[in-house]
Amino acid sequence: MPPRLAVVELVVSDMAASLAFYRRLGLDAPPEADTAPHVEVELAGGLRFAFDTVDTVRSFDPSWTEPTGGPRRSVAFACDSPAEVDALYAELVGAGYHGALEPWDAFWGMRYAVVDDPDGAPVDLFAALPQ
């Protein structure tokens, strides 16, 4: 059997701040996870979204250093409608998160926006445009 994608993981500098952001996007992490060094949230289909603090990663890889330069990866969250993209973007920016790209109608047929998480990682919000 070939390997299968099972976990998408982020290294975070502040677990509570990161979980607060991702809870706004629908991830179900319990309140006690805010102080945990490692957190996993089960997603539909068995995929897990995980978070590790910098200290946790350095506990098994002391040479780990934080990436520099622009982000090379992002995560994306599907919304039910273009209006939901706009509303979620406004909610997140209104809560103090950095709006990297305001909602726009992309040429590939989606309403798209980008908000940075607390560590500056881009998080895409998207929904199909009506045809």
NORPE-V872047 format. One record per residue. N is the residue number from 1. SS is DSSP state (A for helix, B for strand, O for the rest). Layout:
n = (N	N)
ss = (SS	SS)
//
This chain:
n = (1	2	3	4	5	6	7	8	9	10	11	12	13	14	15	16	17	18	19	20	21	22	23	24	25	26	27	28	29	30	31	32	33	34	35	36	37	38	39	40	41	42	43	44	45	46	47	48	49	50	51	52	53	54	55	56	57	58	59	60	61	62	63	64	65	66	67	68	69	70	71	72	73	74	75	76	77	78	79	80	81	82	83	84	85	86	87	88	89	90	91	92	93	94	95	96	97	98	99	100	101	102	103	104	105	106	107	108	109	110	111	112	113	114	115	116	117	118	119	120	121	122	123	124	125	126	127	128	129	130	131)
ss = (O	O	O	O	O	O	B	B	B	B	B	B	O	O	A	A	A	A	A	A	A	A	A	A	O	O	O	O	O	O	A	A	A	A	A	O	O	B	B	B	B	B	O	A	A	A	O	B	B	B	B	B	B	A	A	A	A	A	A	A	O	O	O	O	O	O	O	O	O	O	O	O	O	O	B	B	B	B	O	O	O	A	A	A	A	A	A	A	A	A	A	A	A	A	O	O	O	O	B	B	B	B	B	B	B	O	O	O	O	B	B	B	B	B	B	B	O	O	O	O	O	B	B	B	B	B	B	B	O	O	O)
//
